[in-house]
Amino acid sequence: MEKSSWAAVSRKTPKRLNHWFKWLAPGLFIKRWLFISVTGILCTVLGLSIWVGLTPIYRLMALISDILEAIARFLPSYISGPLAVAAGLFLVFWGQSRSFGTISEVLKPESDEELIDVLTASRRLNRGPKIVAIGGGTGLSTLLRGLKEYSANITAIVTVADDGGSSGRLRREIGVLPPGDIRNCVAALAAEEKLLTELFQYRFNAGDGLSGHSFGNLFLTAMSEITGDLERAIAASSKVLAVKGRVLPATLSDVRLWAEFADGRRVEGESNIPEAKGKILRVGCIPENPPALPAVIKAIEEADFIVMGPGSLYTSVIPNLLVPEICNAIANTKVPRIYVCNIMTQPGETDGYTVADHIRAIDRVCDRRLFDAVVVHGRSPSAQTLIRYAHDNSHPVYVDREEVTNLGRRIVLANIMDEDPALGYVRHDPPKLAKVLLRWYGRTHGFKFPEL
């Protein structure tokens, strides 16, 4: 039965009956195992009967025959038969519902979700495309928050160039790779995202040495010390936190960003680059050409879909591409590749940049084309928001269609903005952005996600 047929059944049947119909839906691998179980029970009974010479079976059949004859004397067969069938079906359904209810209570003790709904969602997510998301900062975690609703096969590749705030202090004092961007991505992919995000983002306001540190950074730092490196720490944390997908650092090298400006200055340090306030001509890292994590290259090679951005162009997206192996792997893959352009320019990094300027900056790092299309927001924020951003010398990124087309990229124009009128901030809306990306991916593959 096709999915459309099951949808029709769902609309026409009562809630409880609809719940049972779900167990017969295709793709759950339930019907085959139930059939095998029933067949196994019948084979076991038959084997035992043969083993004991069938004597108990003859006696049981004779007893059942006598009982049926006695019932037939009081109730005709057209009444007693349906009653017996109804009683049998009731007992089967009752026993099965109690069994599944008990399993649900164990798997989801505080959830009202039915076991079949949990199983259906899990199957759907596990069959989702293998998505590789590349970036850092809040932009990447925003993207992941939307994508995780459509696939559990997500690999987030995160920059480790951060040297400011709590991450920078831990990097200088303990010598660990900066955990800040990784912390955000782990929280975004976690099953209990809201609570975990609040916990991981909690910052200590007092305490000698604790003040200013976030709990998530300290947690990942401690796990790094216990497991031996950041990759193992993230993997162990992901198991504990029921993360959907994987989070991987782009490299395990202790890299430090630098940027050359149009006025001849060279500034080092990820947190110092935006503060330098100038036109960036070139970026690089120390040490030069750091090695990529092997798992990162494998994830790119096996990906069905690659997404870059959104996020700070020179300090979140491009640092990942300063690892030559990552550039080569992305360039050599044949799967759909798309870049999510920022909605607003970023002071100190992309002042006055258009969409084409963002694309050129990325192409310049690897000296080749790395993606096929670019997602851009199609509407301007409110006047109040524009005024607030203008005070910081930030403006909407202009969509220069002709230039983007000349660069050989397709423009995917969509309404993907989440605006907070009270605070005057704009961000990408996770659900909207994920839907746009997966629709574009589906069109390139001739596939339609039923839930979109």
C-alpha positions in Angstrom: 0.0 0.0 0.0 1.4 3.4 -1.0 2.0 6.2 1.6 -0.9 8.2 0.1 -3.3 5.3 0.8 -2.1 5.1 4.4 -2.7 8.8 4.7 -6.3 8.3 3.5 -6.8 5.5 6.0 -5.5 7.8 8.8 -8.1 10.4 8.0 -11.0 8.0 7.9 -10.3 5.8 10.9 -10.8 6.4 14.7 -7.6 7.4 16.6 -7.1 4.0 18.3 -7.7 2.0 15.1 -5.5 4.4 13.2 -2.7 3.7 15.7 -2.9 0.0 14.9 -3.0 0.7 11.1 0.4 2.5 11.6 2.0 -0.8 12.5 1.2 -2.1 9.0 2.8 0.9 7.3 5.5 0.0 4.8 9.2 0.5 5.7 8.9 -0.3 9.5 10.1 -3.9 9.1 7.4 -4.9 11.7 5.1 -7.1 9.6 7.8 -9.5 8.5 9.0 -10.1 12.1 5.5 -10.6 13.4 4.9 -13.2 10.7 8.2 -14.9 11.4 7.3 -15.0 15.2 3.9 -16.5 14.5 5.5 -19.1 12.2 8.1 -19.9 14.8 5.4 -20.5 17.4 3.4 -22.8 15.1 6.6 -24.7 14.2 7.4 -25.1 18.0 4.0 -26.4 18.7 4.1 -28.8 15.8 7.6 -30.0 16.8 6.5 -30.7 20.4 3.4 -32.5 19.1 5.5 -34.8 16.9 8.0 -35.3 19.7 5.4 -36.6 22.2 3.7 -38.8 19.6 0.7 -36.5 19.1 -1.2 -38.2 22.0 -1.9 -34.9 23.9 -3.0 -33.3 20.6 -5.6 -36.0 20.0 -7.0 -35.6 23.5 -7.0 -31.8 23.3 -8.9 -31.9 19.9 -11.4 -34.3 21.4 -11.9 -32.0 24.4 -12.4 -29.0 22.2 -14.9 -30.9 20.0 -16.9 -31.8 23.1 -16.9 -28.2 24.3 -18.0 -26.9 20.9 -20.8 -29.4 20.7 -22.0 -28.3 24.2 -21.9 -24.6 23.2 -23.8 -25.4 20.0 -26.7 -26.9 21.9 -27.3 -23.5 23.6 -26.0 -21.0 21.0 -26.3 -21.5 17.2 -23.0 -21.4 15.2 -23.8 -18.0 13.6 -23.8 -16.5 17.1 -21.2 -18.4 19.0 -18.7 -18.3 16.1 -18.5 -14.5 15.8 -18.5 -14.2 19.6 -15.5 -16.4 19.8 -13.7 -14.6 17.0 -14.4 -11.2 18.6 -13.2 -12.4 22.0 -10.0 -13.8 20.4 -9.2 -10.6 18.5 -9.9 -8.5 21.7 -7.5 -10.6 23.7 -4.8 -10.3 20.9 -5.2 -6.6 20.6 -5.3 -6.0 24.4 -2.2 -8.1 25.0 -0.3 -6.4 22.2 -1.3 -2.9 23.2 -0.2 -3.6 26.8 3.1 -5.1 25.6 3.9 -2.1 23.3 2.7 0.3 26.1 5.2 -1.3 28.5 8.0 -1.0 26.0 7.1 2.7 25.4 7.3 3.4 29.1 10.8 2.0 29.2 12.0 3.8 26.1 10.2 7.1 26.7 9.2 7.2 30.4 8.2 10.9 30.4 6.8 11.1 26.9 3.2 10.9 25.6 4.4 9.6 22.2 3.2 6.2 21.1 5.8 3.6 20.4 4.8 3.3 16.8 5.3 7.1 16.4 8.8 6.9 17.9 9.6 4.0 15.7 8.3 5.7 12.6 10.2 8.9 13.3 13.4 6.9 13.9 13.1 5.0 10.7 12.4 8.2 8.7 15.4 10.0 10.2 17.7 7.0 9.7 16.7 6.8 6.0 17.4 10.5 5.5 20.2 11.7 3.2 23.8 11.9 4.4 24.3 15.6 4.9 27.6 17.3 5.6 27.3 20.8 7.1 30.4 23.0 7.2 30.9 26.2 9.3 31.1 27.4 12.8 29.6 29.9 15.3 25.9 30.3 15.8 25.2 30.0 12.0 26.1 26.3 11.9 24.1 25.4 15.0 21.1 27.2 13.6 21.3 25.1 10.4 21.7 21.9 12.3 18.6 22.7 14.4 16.5 22.5 11.3 18.2 19.7 9.4 18.0 17.2 12.3 14.2 17.1 11.9 14.7 15.4 8.4 17.8 13.2 8.8 19.9 11.6 11.5 22.7 11.1 9.0 24.3 14.6 9.6 27.9 15.3 10.0 28.8 18.8 11.2 32.4 19.9 10.4 33.4 22.7 12.7 36.2 25.2 12.8 38.7 25.1 15.7 40.2 28.6 15.1 38.2 30.4 17.9 40.5 32.2 20.4 38.1 34.5 22.2 36.0 34.3 25.3 35.8 31.1 27.4 37.2 29.0 24.5 40.2 31.2 24.1 41.0 31.1 27.9 40.8 27.3 27.9 42.9 27.2 24.8 45.6 29.3 26.4 45.5 28.0 30.0 45.0 24.3 29.4 46.1 23.8 25.8 42.9 22.2 24.5 41.3 23.0 21.1 38.6 25.6 21.5 35.3 23.9 22.3 32.8 26.8 21.9 31.6 26.2 18.4 31.5 22.5 18.9 29.5 22.9 22.1 26.8 24.8 20.2 26.6 22.1 17.5 26.4 19.3 20.0 23.6 21.1 21.8 21.7 21.8 18.6 21.8 18.1 17.6 20.9 16.7 21.0 17.6 15.0 21.6 16.7 17.3 24.6 17.9 20.4 22.8 16.2 23.1 24.8 17.3 21.9 28.3 20.8 21.0 27.0 21.3 24.3 25.3 20.4 26.1 28.5 22.8 23.9 30.4 25.7 24.1 27.9 25.3 27.9 27.5 25.2 28.5 31.3 28.0 30.9 32.2 29.4 31.1 35.7 29.3 34.6 37.1 31.4 34.0 40.2 34.2 31.7 41.4 38.0 32.0 41.1 38.8 30.9 37.6 35.2 29.9 36.8 33.8 33.3 36.1 33.0 33.8 32.4 33.3 30.1 31.5 30.3 28.2 30.1 29.4 24.8 31.5 29.5 23.2 28.0 33.1 24.4 27.4 34.2 23.0 30.7 32.3 19.7 30.1 34.0 19.2 26.7 37.4 20.2 28.1 37.0 17.6 30.9 36.0 14.9 28.4 39.0 15.8 26.2 41.3 15.2 29.2 39.6 11.9 30.0 39.4 10.5 26.5 42.7 11.9 25.2 41.6 14.2 22.4 38.7 16.3 21.2 37.4 13.9 18.6 36.9 11.1 21.2 35.5 13.6 23.7 32.8 14.7 21.2 32.0 11.1 20.3 31.6 10.1 24.0 29.5 13.2 24.8 27.3 12.6 21.8 26.4 9.1 23.1 25.6 10.5 26.5 23.5 13.3 25.1 21.7 11.2 22.4 22.9 13.4 19.6 21.4 12.9 16.1 24.4 12.8 13.8 28.0 13.6 14.4 30.1 16.7 15.2 33.7 16.7 14.0 36.5 19.3 14.3 38.0 20.2 10.9 41.4 19.4 12.2 43.1 18.4 15.5 45.9 20.9 14.9 46.2 24.0 17.1 45.6 26.5 14.3 45.7 30.3 14.5 44.0 32.5 11.9 45.7 35.5 10.3 44.3 38.1 7.8 46.0 40.6 5.4 44.2 43.9 4.9 44.1 46.3 2.0 46.1 48.8 4.0 49.0 46.4 4.4 48.3 45.3 8.0 48.5 41.6 9.0 46.4 40.7 12.0 46.6 37.4 13.9 43.9 35.8 16.0 40.3 34.9 15.1 38.8 37.4 17.6 41.2 40.2 16.5 40.3 40.1 12.8 36.8 41.7 13.0 38.1 44.3 15.4 40.8 45.4 12.9 38.1 47.2 10.8 39.4 47.0 7.3 39.0 45.3 3.9 40.3 41.8 4.1 42.4 40.6 1.1 43.6 37.3 2.2 43.3 34.9 5.1 45.4 31.9 6.2 46.4 30.0 9.3 49.4 29.0 11.4 50.6 26.2 10.9 50.0 26.3 7.2 48.1 23.4 5.5 47.0 21.6 8.7 45.9 17.9 8.2 42.3 17.1 8.2 40.7 14.6 10.5 40.3 11.3 8.5 36.7 11.0 9.6 36.0 14.4 8.0 37.3 13.4 4.6 35.4 10.1 4.8 32.2 11.9 5.6 32.6 14.3 2.7 33.3 11.4 0.3 30.2 9.5 1.4 27.9 12.5 1.6 24.7 12.9 -0.4 24.5 16.6 0.1 27.0 19.3 1.3 26.0 22.6 2.9 28.4 25.5 3.7 27.4 28.3 6.0 25.7 30.4 7.2 28.1 32.1 9.5 30.9 34.7 9.7 32.6 34.4 6.3 36.3 34.8 7.3 36.2 33.5 10.8 33.6 30.6 10.7 33.2 29.3 7.2 36.6 29.9 5.4 38.8 28.5 8.3 37.5 25.0 7.5 38.6 25.5 3.9 42.2 26.4 5.0 42.6 22.6 5.5 43.6 21.6 1.9 42.3 18.1 2.2 38.8 19.4 3.0 38.9 21.7 -0.1 40.0 18.9 -2.3 37.4 16.5 -1.0 34.6 19.0 -1.6 35.8 19.9 -5.0 36.1 16.3 -6.1 32.7 15.2 -5.0 29.8 15.0 -7.5 26.9 15.5 -5.0 24.9 18.7 -4.7 26.8 21.5 -2.9 25.2 24.7 -1.7 26.2 27.8 0.2 23.9 29.6 2.6 24.7 33.3 2.4 24.4 35.6 5.4 21.4 37.9 5.6 23.3 40.9 6.9 26.9 42.1 6.3 29.3 41.7 9.3 31.2 44.7 10.5 34.9 44.2 10.2 34.6 41.2 7.9 32.2 41.8 5.0 31.4 45.5 5.0 29.7 46.4 1.7 29.8 42.8 0.5 27.3 41.5 -2.0 26.3 37.8 -2.5 28.9 37.6 -5.3 31.6 39.0 -3.0 30.9 36.2 -0.6 31.2 33.6 -3.4 34.5 35.0 -4.7 36.0 35.0 -1.2 35.3 31.3 -0.8 36.5 30.4 -4.3 39.7 32.4 -3.8 40.7 30.3 -0.8 40.7 27.0 -2.7 41.3 28.5 -6.2 38.3 26.6 -7.6 34.5 26.3 -7.5 33.3 24.5 -4.3 29.5 24.8 -4.6 26.7 24.8 -7.2 24.1 27.2 -5.8 23.6 29.8 -3.1 20.6 30.3 -0.8 19.8 34.0 -0.3 17.0 35.7 1.7 14.5 37.4 -0.5 13.0 40.1 1.7 14.3 43.1 3.6 14.0 43.3 7.4 11.7 45.9 9.0 12.7 49.5 9.0 13.2 49.4 12.8 15.7 46.5 12.4 17.5 48.1 9.6 18.0 51.2 11.7 19.4 49.2 14.6 21.9 47.3 12.3 22.9 50.6 10.6 24.2 51.9 13.9 26.7 49.0 13.8 27.4 49.7 10.1 25.7 46.5 9.0 23.3 46.3 6.1 21.4 43.6 4.1 23.6 41.6 1.7 22.7 42.8 -1.8 21.7 40.1 -4.3 23.6 41.0 -7.4 22.0 38.4 -9.7 24.0 39.0 -12.8 27.3 38.7 -11.0 26.3 35.5 -9.3 25.1 34.0 -12.6 28.4 35.0 -14.2 30.2 33.1 -11.5 28.2 30.0 -12.6 26.0 29.7 -9.5 22.3 29.2 -9.3 20.4 31.5 -6.9 17.9 29.9 -4.6 15.8 32.8 -3.4 13.6 32.1 -0.3 12.1 33.7 2.8 14.3 32.2 5.4 14.6 35.0 8.0 13.6 34.9 11.6 13.2 38.5 12.9 12.9 39.5 16.5 11.2 43.0 16.4 11.7 43.5 20.1 15.5 43.1 20.0 15.9 44.2 16.4 17.9 41.1 15.4 17.6 38.9 12.3 18.7 35.3 12.1 18.1 32.4 9.7 14.9 30.5 10.7 16.0 26.8 11.2 12.8 25.1 9.9 12.4 27.4 6.9 16.1 27.1 6.0 16.0 23.3 6.3 12.9 23.0 4.1 14.4 25.2 1.4 17.7 23.2 1.4 16.0 19.8 1.3 13.5 20.8 -1.4 16.4 22.0 -3.6 18.3 18.7 -2.9 15.1 16.8 -3.7 14.7 18.5 -7.0 18.3 17.8 -8.0 17.7 14.1 -7.2 14.1 13.8 -8.4 13.0 13.0 -4.9 10.3 14.5 -2.8 10.3 14.4 1.0 6.8 13.5 2.1 7.0 15.7 5.2 8.0 18.9 3.4 
